[in-house]
Structure formats: C-alpha cells, structure tokens
Amino acid sequence: MVRTRSFRLLAPITLVALAFALPAHADDAIVKLPATPMPAAGPTTAAAQEFCGDATGKAEELIARYSSKAGLQQVYTSELYNAFSDDPKNATVMYTFTTKHNPAYPAAVCRKVVHEGDALTVQMKVVCDGKAEACAKLQNDFNVMTARMQAEVDQQIAAGKK
C-alpha cells in the first residue's frame, strides 16, 4: 500500500518534470503563441543619429559646425575645452568641444534642456573620436556634470512650486 501511494504522488511530479525536460515541437498547440505586434514607438535609427536635434557626424565636423553657428555665443574657454550656448544667462542648449590639448580630442558634447510633460530634463549626447580611455573619462565627467545640472533644475522647479 505504501508503494502505491508513493507512486501516485510521484507520477504527477514525474510527468511535470518530463514536460519541462522534453523539447517542444513547433507544431504543438501548447507552444504556439499569438504573434507579437511590432512596437508602436521607440528609438529610431534617425533619432539615434542625432546630435541635439541635428544630424550627427564626426566630432571634428561637429566642432567646426557649432563653433561658427549663428546664434551661439562662446561662454567658456580653457586649454582643454571651448563651450558655446544659445543664451549665456539662460541656456537651453550648450555645446562643449575638446581642444587639441585634451586627451579625448576630438570630442563634442551637447547638453540640452527638454520639456517632458511637466518636467524639465537635461539630455546629453557625446561624440568622441579620441582614444577609448580618454573618451570614457570624458563621458563619465560629463555624466557627473549633467547630473548636477539636472539636480539644480529639479531644485529650482521644487522651489518654484512652494
């Protein structure tokens, strides 16, 4: 009697284990799933190839394009960087370029304030054609600066709501 009971308990467990262990066939009704629809929205190739809303390119091309773009003013210069903005006092977009003295040269960074619903976010795009290690450091440094900028924007918004 004990053997029969243990077999009765063991049989369902064995069947379940076999169901997971055996390969399923495409013709089996159990494995047929409804077709997955294509996503309605998401990143596109064109969006991935943008630099602050404009066509991207090599870093040297971006440096040449934005260093002389009408409406931008130089707001910072050093041995390592040159920065340009649409408005020195209330910037909505800032372009920062490495100089030939910077290990990450050539590199171009765009930071842009964007309205997303009720929030303001600082978006960043980096194009770096320098050495990999220098580009990684540049990316990290600008991630930190962008996070600080975002925190300042968030604080200003929170202070305005009080």
BAFI-3210 file (N, C-alpha, C; in Angstrom, 3 decimals, decimal comma, padded with zeros to 6 digits):
// residues 162
n [1|2|3|4|5|6|7|8|9|10|11|12|13|14|15|16|17|18|19|20|21|22|23|24|25|26|27|28|29|30|31|32|33|34|35|36|37|38|39|40|41|42|43|44|45|46|47|48|49|50|51|52|53|54|55|56|57|58|59|60|61|62|63|64|65|66|67|68|69|70|71|72|73|74|75|76|77|78|79|80|81|82|83|84|85|86|87|88|89|90|91|92|93|94|95|96|97|98|99|100|101|102|103|104|105|106|107|108|109|110|111|112|113|114|115|116|117|118|119|120|121|122|123|124|125|126|127|128|129|130|131|132|133|134|135|136|137|138|139|140|141|142|143|144|145|146|147|148|149|150|151|152|153|154|155|156|157|158|159|160|161|162]
n.u [000,814|001,920|003,808|002,138|000,876|003,112|003,854|001,601|001,843|004,298|004,003|002,529|004,405|006,601|005,582|005,240|007,895|008,975|007,584|008,764|011,372|011,487|011,908|009,910|007,747|007,353|004,891|003,237|000,333|000,517|002,840|002,440|002,226|000,490|001,027|003,513|003,004|004,553|006,499|004,885|006,107|009,315|012,948|014,406|016,425|017,116|016,731|018,683|020,894|021,195|022,377|021,710|019,255|020,027|021,650|024,086|027,654|031,162|033,320|035,092|033,796|031,449|032,497|033,513|031,113|029,404|030,965|030,968|028,344|025,514|023,925|024,893|026,919|030,196|030,822|032,602|036,040|039,033|042,210|041,613|038,915|036,220|033,270|029,945|026,858|023,290|022,198|023,814|022,973|020,630|020,639|019,443|020,561|023,797|026,970|029,927|033,309|036,251|039,666|042,726|044,557|043,370|043,125|041,025|040,455|039,427|036,353|032,863|030,269|026,900|024,498|021,206|018,267|015,167|011,641|009,609|006,620|005,464|007,933|011,356|014,153|017,639|019,233|021,848|024,385|027,187|029,877|032,701|035,802|038,302|040,918|039,930|039,982|040,286|037,969|036,039|036,499|035,900|033,163|032,198|032,875|031,241|028,760|028,563|028,582|026,232|024,333|024,518|023,608|020,979|020,013|020,102|018,230|015,947|015,772|015,274|012,782|011,285|011,502|010,100|007,523|006,718]
n.v [-001,189|001,241|001,595|002,019|004,454|006,212|005,986|007,074|009,739|010,351|010,037|012,284|014,331|013,412|013,471|016,237|017,080|015,764|017,075|019,592|018,902|017,606|018,420|020,856|020,821|022,768|022,471|021,780|022,527|023,662|025,247|027,249|030,633|033,755|036,069|038,505|041,896|044,558|047,059|050,122|052,511|053,971|054,092|055,312|054,742|057,160|058,905|057,967|058,860|061,546|064,758|066,679|067,279|067,813|066,556|064,082|063,566|063,176|064,025|066,193|067,433|068,282|070,075|072,067|072,839|073,813|075,660|077,871|078,454|080,458|082,455|081,190|081,667|082,035|080,818|079,818|079,151|077,319|075,719|073,124|072,943|074,361|076,167|076,702|078,488|078,970|081,023|082,949|083,553|082,121|079,349|077,012|075,150|073,738|073,502|071,736|071,503|069,602|070,685|070,621|070,067|068,418|065,096|063,562|064,552|064,421|065,671|066,162|067,564|067,742|069,342|069,602|071,265|069,891|069,809|067,497|066,494|067,670|068,023|069,139|068,090|067,351|066,548|064,659|064,295|062,664|062,777|061,221|060,934|060,347|058,631|055,521|055,204|057,855|058,945|057,536|058,533|061,235|061,004|060,039|062,202|064,228|063,053|063,242|066,061|066,672|065,370|066,939|069,374|068,604|068,117|070,710|071,985|070,541|071,321|074,066|074,002|072,714|074,635|076,705|075,724|075,855]
n.w [000,000|000,733|-001,259|-003,472|-002,870|-002,803|-005,449|-006,667|-005,851|-006,917|-009,686|-010,908|-010,437|-011,864|-014,491|-014,858|-014,637|-016,871|-018,873|-018,831|-019,395|-021,885|-025,343|-026,981|-029,794|-032,724|-033,896|-031,867|-030,048|-027,580|-027,445|-029,268|-029,709|-029,669|-032,349|-031,905|-031,804|-033,668|-032,019|-031,176|-030,680|-030,060|-029,971|-032,959|-035,888|-037,011|-034,829|-033,117|-034,394|-033,984|-032,990|-030,576|-031,849|-034,442|-037,431|-036,840|-036,780|-037,444|-034,719|-035,219|-037,362|-036,107|-034,239|-035,938|-037,196|-035,091|-033,718|-035,262|-035,671|-036,297|-033,853|-031,632|-028,767|-027,487|-024,345|-022,560|-022,197|-022,213|-021,735|-022,302|-023,097|-025,077|-024,931|-026,078|-026,230|-026,549|-025,107|-022,886|-020,234|-019,679|-020,666|-023,083|-024,599|-024,760|-026,120|-025,901|-026,615|-027,065|-026,939|-028,849|-026,919|-025,105|-023,901|-024,930|-027,394|-030,782|-029,557|-029,009|-027,130|-026,360|-024,460|-023,527|-022,532|-022,040|-022,325|-020,829|-020,564|-017,542|-016,570|-016,581|-018,286|-018,539|-021,328|-022,837|-025,276|-026,511|-028,704|-029,395|-030,753|-029,979|-028,125|-026,629|-023,760|-022,872|-023,938|-022,491|-019,923|-020,374|-021,020|-018,551|-016,842|-017,919|-017,531|-014,760|-014,445|-015,854|-014,299|-012,009|-013,061|-013,681|-011,115|-010,072|-011,733|-010,989|-008,295|-008,563|-009,802|-007,800|-005,758|-006,909|-006,862|-004,248]
ca.u [000,000|002,792|004,386|001,137|000,703|004,286|003,793|000,552|002,396|005,455|003,605|002,289|005,654|007,414|005,004|005,553|009,328|009,179|007,044|009,754|012,640|011,415|011,773|008,593|007,758|006,679|003,518|002,454|-000,583|000,911|003,888|002,074|001,881|-000,001|002,069|003,834|002,959|005,709|006,301|004,298|007,009|010,628|014,019|014,576|017,791|017,316|016,874|019,966|021,953|021,036|023,213|020,863|018,224|020,594|022,369|025,369|028,796|032,419|033,494|035,712|032,755|030,545|033,238|033,530|029,741|028,808|031,840|030,682|026,901|024,854|023,055|025,608|027,956|031,190|030,576|033,692|037,214|040,188|043,191|041,048|037,542|035,527|031,832|029,069|025,494|022,321|021,942|024,761|022,345|019,555|020,896|018,615|021,462|025,206|027,897|031,275|034,238|037,613|040,708|043,792|045,320|042,585|043,390|039,866|040,263|038,318|035,094|031,814|029,237|025,731|023,558|020,010|017,140|013,996|010,387|008,969|005,428|005,630|009,316|012,472|015,275|018,849|019,670|023,230|024,891|028,637|030,531|034,124|036,605|039,644|041,249|038,815|040,059|040,035|036,548|035,270|036,649|035,123|031,750|031,916|032,929|030,057|027,605|028,526|028,150|024,838|023,546|024,478|022,714|019,617|019,645|019,848|016,950|014,906|015,658|014,629|011,366|010,683|011,430|009,050|006,208|006,404]
ca.v [000,000|002,383|001,747|002,558|005,865|006,967|006,030|008,018|011,083|010,513|010,062|013,646|015,096|012,918|013,984|017,657|017,172|015,358|018,123|020,661|018,378|017,211|019,566|021,075|020,917|023,974|022,157|021,534|023,625|024,252|026,250|028,303|031,887|034,738|036,885|039,712|043,053|045,444|048,169|051,311|053,643|053,612|054,785|055,024|054,937|058,600|059,531|057,560|059,532|062,980|065,480|067,799|067,594|067,952|065,369|063,881|063,395|063,020|065,088|067,372|068,101|068,945|071,216|073,106|073,285|074,567|076,762|079,039|078,511|081,719|082,381|080,629|082,535|081,331|081,136|079,301|078,694|076,936|074,976|071,819|072,999|075,557|075,927|077,656|078,386|079,824|082,177|082,841|083,678|081,138|078,432|075,828|074,196|074,078|072,633|071,792|070,818|069,467|071,319|069,675|069,763|067,481|063,712|062,982|065,252|065,354|065,268|067,176|067,221|068,610|069,209|070,347|071,221|069,441|069,671|066,186|066,636|068,771|068,016|069,586|067,175|067,715|065,430|064,815|063,443|062,791|062,159|061,276|060,158|060,223|057,298|054,929|055,509|059,285|059,160|057,003|059,507|062,410|060,635|059,978|063,561|064,959|062,452|063,842|067,453|066,681|065,002|068,134|070,319|068,107|068,343|072,143|072,253|069,966|072,168|075,324|073,696|072,454|075,910|077,492|075,142|076,075]
ca.w [000,000|000,800|-002,585|-004,359|-002,553|-003,238|-006,906|-007,018|-005,653|-007,779|-011,091|-011,413|-010,394|-012,975|-015,729|-014,948|-014,904|-018,253|-019,744|-018,913|-019,888|-023,285|-026,240|-027,575|-031,242|-033,188|-034,261|-030,666|-029,739|-026,303|-027,606|-030,213|-029,066|-030,632|-032,946|-031,152|-032,701|-033,677|-031,093|-031,780|-030,506|-029,546|-030,668|-034,376|-036,349|-037,187|-033,510|-032,552|-035,122|-033,822|-032,042|-030,126|-032,825|-035,780|-037,899|-036,186|-037,663|-036,725|-033,730|-035,833|-038,149|-035,165|-033,691|-036,971|-037,450|-033,996|-033,298|-036,099|-035,923|-035,948|-032,689|-030,488|-028,228|-026,685|-022,944|-021,741|-022,933|-021,398|-022,522|-022,645|-023,595|-025,545|-024,808|-026,755|-025,751|-027,232|-024,250|-021,775|-018,920|-019,506|-021,787|-023,317|-025,232|-024,614|-026,843|-025,359|-027,507|-026,563|-027,748|-029,208|-025,698|-024,312|-024,320|-025,625|-028,675|-030,899|-028,934|-028,943|-026,158|-026,401|-023,346|-023,938|-021,610|-022,793|-021,581|-020,954|-019,729|-016,593|-016,082|-017,420|-018,163|-019,257|-022,166|-023,248|-026,358|-026,633|-029,853|-029,067|-031,699|-029,410|-027,596|-025,887|-022,329|-022,696|-024,237|-021,362|-018,834|-020,771|-020,866|-017,120|-016,303|-018,352|-016,851|-013,425|-014,596|-016,284|-013,122|-011,162|-013,726|-013,516|-009,715|-009,924|-012,403|-010,135|-007,094|-008,959|-010,031|-006,489|-005,042|-007,546|-006,550|-002,840]
c.u [000,862|003,420|003,390|000,935|001,896|004,318|002,742|001,028|003,523|005,062|003,315|003,568|006,541|006,889|005,317|007,027|009,625|008,680|008,040|011,060|012,616|011,285|010,363|008,758|006,956|005,223|002,629|001,604|-000,160|001,921|003,543|001,598|001,322|001,166|002,271|003,816|004,243|005,455|005,780|005,237|008,331|011,688|014,083|016,034|018,084|017,520|018,215|021,121|021,829|022,012|022,442|019,877|018,718|021,299|023,714|026,472|030,024|032,583|034,103|034,705|031,804|031,215|033,223|032,135|029,230|029,685|031,533|029,184|026,322|023,938|023,710|026,709|028,926|031,024|031,690|034,831|038,321|041,161|042,603|039,678|037,179|034,041|031,060|027,651|024,584|022,010|022,848|024,113|021,299|019,619|019,867|019,429|022,894|026,041|029,281|032,170|035,605|038,556|041,776|044,645|044,611|042,860|042,239|039,623|040,291|037,054|034,149|030,727|028,103|024,879|022,403|018,922|015,892|012,794|009,821|007,775|005,582|007,072|010,273|013,603|016,446|019,304|021,074|023,567|026,382|029,087|032,020|034,885|038,053|039,904|040,152|038,831|039,743|038,563|035,670|035,336|035,833|033,634|031,363|031,889|031,681|028,775|027,443|028,031|026,681|023,919|023,434|023,530|021,263|019,145|019,325|018,505|015,807|014,684|014,943|013,135|010,654|010,534|010,317|007,657|005,789|005,655]
c.v [001,259|002,632|002,396|004,054|006,685|007,041|007,033|009,469|011,362|010,651|011,475|014,496|014,699|013,453|015,464|017,835|016,795|016,440|019,259|020,182|018,049|018,438|019,653|021,192|022,135|023,718|021,900|022,752|024,349|025,375|027,351|029,528|032,838|035,579|038,145|040,887|043,867|046,572|049,403|052,506|053,139|054,328|054,377|055,231|056,416|059,281|059,179|058,285|061,049|063,513|066,737|068,234|067,757|066,653|065,278|063,732|063,099|064,219|066,342|068,152|068,881|070,180|072,360|073,692|074,214|075,707|078,028|079,194|079,846|081,503|081,771|081,588|081,704|081,786|080,646|078,893|078,381|076,205|073,661|071,861|074,370|075,231|077,065|077,416|079,292|081,074|082,059|082,880|082,605|080,136|077,318|074,749|074,688|073,023|072,824|070,942|070,730|070,221|070,268|069,298|068,745|066,058|063,074|063,621|064,266|064,790|066,460|066,679|068,231|068,293|070,154|070,171|070,931|069,347|068,286|066,187|067,864|068,907|068,622|068,602|067,691|066,469|065,708|063,840|063,724|062,083|062,331|060,351|060,036|058,791|056,828|055,301|056,974|059,607|058,660|057,971|060,758|062,153|060,636|061,375|064,351|064,357|063,066|065,286|067,550|066,314|066,191|069,176|069,903|068,331|069,815|072,522|071,747|070,814|073,472|075,118|073,478|073,745|076,785|076,999|075,424|077,349]
c.w [000,000|-000,564|-003,548|-004,114|-003,032|-004,758|-007,365|-006,838|-006,632|-009,245|-011,596|-011,438|-011,561|-014,302|-015,916|-015,285|-016,352|-019,219|-019,903|-019,534|-021,375|-024,179|-026,799|-029,079|-031,657|-033,541|-033,051|-030,351|-028,464|-026,498|-028,593|-029,447|-030,104|-031,149|-032,111|-032,105|-032,607|-032,686|-031,827|-031,687|-029,967|-030,331|-032,133|-034,737|-036,500|-035,848|-032,889|-033,214|-035,039|-032,794|-031,679|-031,203|-034,243|-036,164|-037,191|-037,222|-036,833|-035,786|-034,355|-036,684|-037,242|-034,557|-034,692|-037,174|-036,350|-033,481|-034,081|-036,391|-035,436|-034,752|-031,464|-030,057|-027,410|-025,240|-022,025|-022,660|-021,946|-022,313|-023,034|-023,330|-024,141|-025,479|-025,442|-026,279|-026,566|-026,423|-023,024|-020,390|-018,647|-020,654|-021,860|-024,023|-025,052|-025,327|-026,236|-026,241|-026,858|-027,497|-028,045|-028,004|-024,807|-024,805|-025,102|-026,989|-029,832|-030,268|-028,881|-028,002|-026,294|-025,177|-023,634|-022,896|-022,436|-021,857|-021,874|-020,017|-018,853|-016,121|-017,102|-017,204|-018,986|-020,008|-022,665|-024,369|-026,477|-027,899|-029,606|-030,013|-031,238|-028,966|-026,649|-024,405|-022,058|-022,957|-023,092|-020,176|-019,141|-020,569|-019,389|-016,507|-016,678|-017,783|-015,464|-013,508|-014,982|-015,123|-012,165|-011,751|-013,526|-012,090|-009,475|-010,562|-011,526|-008,886|-007,426|-009,190|-008,697|-005,697|-005,613|-007,221|-005,113|-002,632]
res [m|v|r|t|r|s|f|r|l|l|a|p|i|t|l|v|a|l|a|f|a|l|p|a|h|a|d|d|a|i|v|k|l|p|a|t|p|m|p|a|a|g|p|t|t|a|a|a|q|e|f|c|g|d|a|t|g|k|a|e|e|l|i|a|r|y|s|s|k|a|g|l|q|q|v|y|t|s|e|l|y|n|a|f|s|d|d|p|k|n|a|t|v|m|y|t|f|t|t|k|h|n|p|a|y|p|a|a|v|c|r|k|v|v|h|e|g|d|a|l|t|v|q|m|k|v|v|c|d|g|k|a|e|a|c|a|k|l|q|n|d|f|n|v|m|t|a|r|m|q|a|e|v|d|q|q|i|a|a|g|k|k]
***
